[in-house]
Amino acid sequence: MSDDAGLSGERSAGSGRTLGDIQIRDPFLLGDRSVYWLYGSTDENIWSGPGVGFDAHRSPDLRTWEGPFEVFRPPAGFWSEGMYWAPEVHEHQGRFFMFATFTAPDGFRGTQVLVADAPQGPFTPWSEGAITPRKWQCLDGTLFVDDAGAPWLVYCQEWTQIHDGAVWAQRLTHDLREADGVPVFLFNASDAPWARPLDHPKAHAADLPVYVTDGPFLFRLAGGHLIMLWSSFGEQGYAMGVAHSSSGQVTGPWTQEEQALWSRDGGHSMIVRLRDQSLALTLHQPNTTPREGAIIRPLVEHEFTVTLAGHDLLPRR
């Protein structure tokens, strides 16, 4: 669709905003022709109260942003009333699919698939509720399509249910509407040498050390090597590291880098290949509501990993 197409669900949209003007967690970038779309957890308080939905911003250059635009609002009778988190948007088979985390009134959460005909939405429910296992505490589902064209959902099982947070993969039907088969375990948070137990009152009450898994994102480097970004807590708070698939397949086995790629008060990241074919990393920092916002940093692409470039692409402030 043309970049000049009408935007559904506008609400007091403004232009000329910078990243420092936008409160957002779990940022996700989608390149669409001549613009970039920024999605994320955008409710003022995502931890409590009624959920509003998801907003997006768009930019021609990643520097100035127009928005916010309403891209999802829950329909009447929607199964989740709050804690709307981590929307990702992927183009697949000519349509745009949003993978987002929702929480049911009974406290269980999972990833549901929504669909739209354009990146600006409006996104409407596609899967029948969450496609992650029922009665599991799941979040942050991300789409990965393997070399055979099979779609997979990679997601986290929360520390709130298992003391050592886990990452799982679940094959999906080709229309992305249902799970296909059984989940495949990938790794635990404590497998990463850089990960540390969560320092939180709820964690202190647990019988065993608690480790967090957040925000998995899979990316195949130019040479074919498959990596995964994911977040946990390290020595300096919220952090993000890199895992490697030794088989080149989503099912692994997965090994962890010794040091976090981002080690201080930031995470839930993803990689986008820019129009000049360079790579950029986006994540939120700080990890404190309501001060969180998106940061975009250039990455250096190597044969088997990525490293941070020595300068900011876009400082928030």
C-alpha positions in Angstrom: 0.0 0.0 0.0 1.2 3.5 -0.8 2.8 5.4 2.0 0.3 8.2 1.4 -2.6 6.0 2.2 -5.0 7.2 4.8 -4.1 6.2 8.4 -6.9 4.5 10.3 -7.5 5.4 13.9 -5.6 8.7 14.1 -5.6 10.4 17.5 -4.1 13.9 17.7 -1.2 12.8 15.6 1.7 15.1 15.5 4.8 15.4 13.3 8.4 16.3 14.1 8.6 14.2 17.3 11.8 12.6 18.3 12.3 9.3 20.1 12.7 11.2 23.3 9.1 12.4 23.0 7.7 8.9 22.9 7.0 6.7 25.9 7.3 3.1 24.7 8.5 -0.3 25.8 9.4 -3.4 23.7 10.0 -1.3 20.5 9.7 -3.1 17.2 10.6 -1.5 13.8 9.1 -2.5 10.5 10.5 -1.1 7.2 7.7 -0.5 4.6 8.9 1.1 1.3 9.9 4.6 2.2 8.9 4.7 5.8 9.7 2.9 9.1 6.9 2.0 11.5 7.6 1.8 15.3 5.4 -0.4 17.4 5.6 -1.3 21.0 3.9 -1.4 24.4 2.3 2.1 24.5 -0.2 2.2 27.3 0.8 4.8 29.9 0.9 2.1 32.6 1.1 -1.4 31.1 1.3 -3.1 34.5 -2.2 -2.3 35.8 -5.6 -0.9 34.9 -7.6 -1.3 31.8 -5.7 -1.9 28.6 -6.1 0.8 25.9 -4.4 -0.9 22.9 -1.4 -0.3 20.7 -0.2 2.9 19.0 2.4 3.3 16.3 4.6 6.0 14.9 6.1 6.4 11.4 9.2 8.0 10.1 11.0 8.4 6.8 14.5 8.6 8.4 14.3 7.2 12.0 14.9 10.7 13.3 11.6 12.5 13.2 8.4 10.7 13.9 4.7 11.3 13.1 2.0 9.9 15.3 0.7 8.3 17.5 -1.7 6.3 15.3 -4.1 3.9 16.8 -3.3 0.5 15.2 -5.2 -1.8 17.6 -8.1 -1.3 20.0 -9.8 -4.3 21.6 -13.2 -5.2 20.1 -16.2 -5.6 22.3 -16.0 -8.8 24.3 -12.3 -9.1 23.8 -10.9 -11.8 26.1 -8.2 -9.7 27.7 -8.8 -6.5 29.7 -5.3 -5.3 30.4 -1.6 -5.7 30.3 -1.2 -5.4 26.5 2.5 -6.0 25.7 5.1 -6.3 23.1 3.4 -6.1 19.7 5.5 -7.2 16.7 4.4 -6.7 13.1 5.6 -9.0 10.3 4.6 -9.0 6.6 3.6 -12.5 5.6 1.9 -13.7 2.4 0.9 -10.2 1.4 -0.7 -9.2 4.8 0.6 -7.8 8.0 0.4 -9.9 11.2 0.8 -8.6 14.7 2.0 -10.9 17.5 1.1 -9.4 20.9 0.9 -10.5 24.5 -2.4 -10.3 26.3 -3.4 -11.3 29.8 -6.7 -13.1 30.7 -8.8 -12.2 33.8 -7.6 -15.4 35.4 -4.0 -14.1 35.2 -2.8 -16.4 32.5 -1.2 -14.6 29.5 -0.2 -15.6 26.0 0.6 -14.4 22.5 -2.3 -13.9 20.1 -2.1 -13.2 16.3 -3.9 -10.2 14.8 -4.0 -9.2 11.1 -4.3 -6.1 8.9 -4.0 -5.3 5.3 -1.5 -2.5 5.9 1.1 -1.7 8.5 -1.0 1.1 10.0 -3.8 -1.3 10.7 -6.4 -1.5 12.1 -5.3 -4.9 13.4 -8.1 -7.4 14.3 -7.9 -10.8 16.0 -6.8 -13.6 13.7 -6.1 -16.5 15.9 -8.7 -17.8 18.3 -7.2 -16.3 21.5 -3.7 -17.1 22.4 -1.7 -19.6 20.3 0.7 -20.3 23.1 -0.2 -23.2 25.5 -3.2 -22.6 27.7 -2.5 -22.5 31.4 1.2 -21.5 30.6 2.4 -18.0 31.5 3.7 -17.0 28.1 4.8 -13.7 26.6 6.8 -12.0 23.9 6.0 -14.3 21.0 8.0 -13.6 17.8 7.6 -14.9 14.3 10.4 -16.8 12.5 10.1 -18.4 9.0 12.6 -21.2 8.4 14.5 -22.0 5.2 11.7 -24.4 4.2 9.1 -21.7 4.6 7.6 -23.1 7.8 6.5 -20.4 10.3 7.5 -20.7 13.9 6.5 -18.8 17.0 9.3 -18.4 19.5 8.2 -17.2 22.9 9.1 -17.1 26.6 7.6 -19.0 29.5 7.7 -16.8 32.5 9.6 -17.0 35.7 6.3 -16.5 37.6 5.4 -20.0 36.7 8.8 -21.7 36.5 11.7 -20.4 38.5 14.1 -20.5 35.6 12.5 -18.7 32.6 12.5 -20.6 29.4 12.4 -20.0 25.6 10.3 -22.3 23.5 9.5 -22.7 19.8 6.2 -23.7 18.4 5.5 -24.5 14.7 2.5 -22.7 13.3 0.1 -23.5 10.4 1.0 -21.6 7.2 -1.9 -19.2 7.7 -0.5 -18.3 11.2 -3.8 -19.1 12.7 -3.1 -22.1 14.9 -0.2 -24.0 16.6 0.9 -27.1 14.7 2.4 -29.9 16.8 3.9 -29.5 20.2 6.3 -26.9 21.7 10.1 -27.5 21.4 12.2 -26.4 24.4 15.2 -24.2 23.4 16.9 -23.0 26.6 16.6 -21.6 30.1 17.7 -18.1 31.2 20.3 -19.5 33.6 22.1 -21.1 30.6 23.6 -17.6 29.8 26.8 -16.9 31.8 25.8 -13.2 32.0 22.3 -13.8 33.5 21.8 -13.1 37.2 18.9 -14.0 39.5 16.1 -11.5 39.6 16.3 -9.0 42.5 12.6 -8.5 43.2 10.3 -8.9 46.2 8.3 -11.6 44.4 11.5 -13.4 43.5 12.8 -13.3 47.1 9.8 -15.3 48.2 10.7 -18.2 45.8 12.4 -21.3 47.1 15.0 -21.2 44.2 16.8 -18.4 42.4 14.6 -16.8 39.8 15.8 -16.1 36.2 13.9 -14.0 33.6 13.5 -14.6 29.9 12.1 -11.7 27.8 11.8 -10.6 24.2 13.3 -13.3 21.9 14.1 -12.1 18.4 15.7 -14.4 15.7 17.8 -13.0 12.9 19.7 -14.7 10.1 23.0 -13.0 9.3 24.1 -12.4 5.7 26.3 -15.5 5.8 23.4 -17.7 7.0 24.3 -18.0 10.7 21.2 -17.8 12.9 21.2 -15.8 16.1 18.7 -14.9 18.8 18.6 -11.7 20.9 16.8 -12.2 24.2 16.7 -10.3 27.5 17.1 -11.1 31.2 18.8 -9.4 34.2 22.6 -9.1 34.6 25.0 -7.4 36.9 23.7 -3.9 36.0 20.0 -4.6 35.7 18.0 -5.3 32.7 20.2 -6.6 29.9 20.2 -8.3 26.5 22.4 -11.1 25.1 23.0 -13.2 22.0 22.4 -16.9 21.5 23.6 -19.0 18.6 21.9 -22.0 16.8 24.7 -24.4 16.0 22.5 -26.2 13.5 21.2 -23.0 11.8 17.7 -24.1 12.6 15.2 -22.7 15.1 15.2 -25.9 17.1 18.9 -25.4 17.9 20.8 -26.5 19.9 21.4 -23.0 21.2 24.5 -21.7 22.9 25.0 -18.5 24.7 27.6 -15.7 24.4 29.6 -15.1 27.6 28.9 -11.4 27.8 25.7 -9.5 27.3 25.5 -7.4 24.2 23.7 -4.7 26.1 24.4 -4.8 29.8 22.9 -1.8 31.6 19.2 -1.0 32.2 17.9 -1.8 28.7 16.6 -4.6 26.6 13.8 -6.3 24.7 15.5 -5.6 21.5 15.3 -6.5 17.8 17.4 -6.0 14.6 16.3 -4.2 11.5 18.1 -4.2 8.2 18.1 -0.6 7.0 17.7 0.5 3.4 21.4 0.8 2.9 21.6 -2.9 4.1 23.4 -2.0 7.4 21.9 -3.3 10.7 20.4 -1.3 13.5 19.4 -2.4 17.0 16.4 -1.0 18.8 15.6 -1.6 22.5 14.0 0.3 25.4 15.9 2.1 28.1 15.5 2.8 31.0 13.5 -0.2 32.2 11.4 2.1 34.4 7.8 3.2 33.8 7.0 5.9 32.8 10.5 6.9 31.7 11.1 4.1 29.2 11.7 5.0 25.5 13.2 3.5 22.3 16.9 3.7 21.5 18.3 2.9 18.0 21.9 1.9 17.7 24.0 0.8 14.7 25.3 -2.7 14.7 28.4 -4.2 13.1 27.6 -7.4 11.3 30.1 -10.2 11.5 30.0 -13.7 10.0 28.8 -15.3 13.3 27.6 -12.5 15.5 26.8 -8.7 15.9 28.5 -6.1 18.0 27.6 -2.5 18.9 29.1 0.2 16.7 31.2 2.8 18.6 28.7 5.6 18.2 25.0 6.3 18.6 22.8 6.2 15.5 20.0 8.0 17.2 20.4 9.1 20.9 17.0 9.5 22.6 17.8 12.9 24.0 
